[in-house]
């Protein structure tokens, strides 16, 4: 009986490509998750003797203010006391990151160790949830952050402003797109692919050609073959089925039968100690 196994050599191409894209998307999301460039607001003030450029950068975990007069100087502070919508964004993006890690672990199991339908379905469910969490966080941040930037511009009364989503926001958007539009379809294709059997030699069954001798003639028995053994005594021929398969087995010992014309009985003992004679 062959054991079901998995390995890199028997994994489908869609699973391999999906796993590589998943890790690429994970790295992109980690960069966007960490850097304080989810949104940026650039402002400039100029007069006859002074030109001042300032910028404000928003991240999930800190925000930075920069001033450029001669050189550029920035000061970053950790976020504290954020509104409920921003905390929801943090939760959604964190769940998305955890989901990508979990999906990556399942992919490694599928590619390097074992493949089952249950694991493949769990992998698809995990990548789908991760993508949905990331997208929900992006939508909340995009809508609420735009409103806050407009309110900030009105408060400070700046005339020349340029507020826009930052680099980190686009990186997380790319990561969500890779997960949902590339990895998920590839994993669905892999789910429909039949899982091949193991090619491990330790689990294979070997075929043997059985040989035995009868009256000085060597006879070979091929697999699934039934041999008819002639009877020299004139009786009906005997049929014998020889097992053709066995894990590292040896042929059964040859045992003569009485019907073949041989005297298989033990000679009777003699009272005078003289060997038996016919």
N, C-alpha and C positions, 0 to 999 in steps of 0.2 A: 504494500500500500504506500502510495506517495504522500508525503507531508506537504502541506501548503506553506510556502515560505516566500520571502520577498528579498529584494536586493536591488542595487542600482542597475544591474544588467537586465532585470525583468520589469522595471518600472516603465510606465508609458511615457512617451515624449511629452505629452501634455502635462503630466504631473511634474516632470523635471523642469520644464519651462515655467510652469506656474510657481514652483517653489523658488526659483531664481528671481522671478519678478516680485514675489512676496517679500523676500529679503531686501530687494532694492527699494520697494515701497516702505518697508519698515525703517530703513536708514533715512529716507527722505522725511518721513513723519517725525522721527526723533529729532532731526535738525530743526524742523519747523516748530515742534513742540517745545524746544528749549530756548531758542533765540527770541529776544524781545523785539520782534519786527512784525507783529501781527497787523499793526496799523501805524501809519506815520502821518504826522501833521507838520508841514513845513510853513514857516512864516518869515516874512522879510519886512524890515522897516528901513527906510532910507531917508536921509535929509541932505542938506548941502555939505555937511562936514562928517556925517557918520552913516555907514551902511551896516545894518545888523541883521543877521540871519539866525533864526532859532528853529529848532525842530523838536518834536515830541514823539517818542516811539513807545508803542504799547505792546507788551507781551503777556503771555498767560501767567507768568510768575513774577514779573517785574516790569517797571516802566522807567524810561530814561528821558532826560531833558538835555539837549545839546545847544550850545551857543558858539557861534563862529564870528569872531571879530578879526583877529589876526590869525590865530590858530583855532582849531575846533576842540572844545572841551565838553565832556559829557558827564552827567551824574545819574547813576541808576539806583533805584530804591525798590525794595521788595513790595509787592502789592499787599495791601491790608485794608480791611473794611470795604471790600467791593460789594457791588449790588448783587442781588439774587441771580439775575440773568448771567452775570459774568461767572459766578460760581457754577452755574449750570453748564457753561461752556467748558470750564475746567474739568468737571466731572465727565462730560461726554468725551472729551479728547483723551482723558486718562483711561476710560473704559475702552476706547478704540485702540489705544496703545497696548493695553493688556491683552485684548483680543488678538492683535497681530502677533504678540509673543506666543500666545497659546496655539494659534494656527501654525506658526513656524515650528513649534515642537511636534505637532501632529504630522506636519509634512516630513520632518526628519525621520519620524518613526515609519511612515509609509515608504519613503525612498530607501532607507538604510536597513530596515529590520523586517517589518511585517505589513502585509496589506490585507485588509478586510473591508467589506462593504460598510460595516458600522463605523469604522474609523474614517472612511471617506465621507460618509454623510455628516459625521461630526465636524470634519474639516470644513465642509461647505457651509454648515450652519455657523461656525465660528467666524469665517471670513465675511459672511454676510452681515452678521451682527457688528463686527468691527467697522465695516464700511458705513453702516447706518449710523452708528454712534458718532463717527468722525463727521459725517455730513450734517447731522443734526447740530453739532457744535459749531460748524462753519456757518450754517444758516442763522443761528441765534446771534453769533458774533457779528456777522455782516449787517444784519438789520439793526440791532441795538447800537452797535458802534457808530454807524453812520448818523443815527439820530443824536448821539452824544457829541460827535464832532461838530455837527451843525449848531448845537446849543453852545459849545465852547467858543466857536467863532463869533457868535452873536454876543457872548459875554465880553470877550476881550476886544471886540470891535476892530479886528484886524481886517485890512482891505485886501492885502495880497496873501492868500492862503492856498495851500495845495494839500488837501487831505485825501488819502487813498489807502486801500489795503496794502499791507507790507509784504515783504518777501516770505516771511514765515507762514502767512495766511495762504499764499499760493503754493508753498511747498506741501502743506497739509492737504490742500485741494488736489494736488497731483497724486499724493499718496492714496487718498480716497478713490480717485479715478483708476489708479493701477489695481487696487484691490477689487473694486466692484466691476470694472469693465474688462479687465485682463485676467486676473487670477480666478475669479469666480467662474467665468465660462470655461476656462481650461480645466478646473477641478470638476465641473459638470461633465465635460467630455471624458475625463478619466474615470468618473463613476460608471459610465456606460461601457467602459473597456473591460473585457473579461480578465479576471485575475489569473495569470498563468500558474501552472504547477511548478513545484520546486525541481530544480536540476541538481540538487545536492546528491553526490554519490552515496552518501551514508544512508539515504532513504530509498535508493533504487532496489528493484528486485532483479536478480540476475538469472539468465536462462542457461541451463546446463544440458549438454548432450550426454545421456546416460549410456554407458557401455557395460556389457557383461558377456561372459563366454559360456557357450553351451557345446559340449563335446568337441572342444578344441577350436570352435569357430567364434570369432569376436563379432558381436552384434551391437549396432548402434541404434538408440531409440531417439527419434526426433521429437520435438515438443508436440504434445497433444496427439501422439501417435499410439495406436493400440496394436501390439504385436501378437501374432498367432504363433504359438509354439507347437511344433509338430510332436505328435506322440508316437514313439517308436514301438509301443506295445499294441498298436492297432486300435486304441480307444479314440474317443472324440478329441479333436485338438483343443488345447487349453488356451484361453485368451488371458492376457495380462496387461493391465493399464499401468504404465509407469508414470509417476508424477514428473512433470516437466519443469516445474518452477520451485524455487526454494531459496531463501536467503542464505547463501554460502553453505548450502547443504551438499552432502555426498550421496552417491547412489546407495540404495539398500543392499545389504549383503546377499550374495547368491545362495539360494537355498534349493537344493534338488528336491523334486517331488516324486512320490512313489509312482505316479502315473507316467513318468518319463522313461520307465524301464530300469531304474536303478534300485538296488536293494538298500533302502534307507533304514531298515530295522537293525538293531544291534544284534550281533551273533549270540546265540545261547551259550551260557557257561558250560564247560565240560567238567564232569566230576573227577576225571583222572589228571587234570591239569594240562592235557595236551591241547594245543591250539585247535580251534574249530577247523574242520575240513569238510568240504562238500563231497 
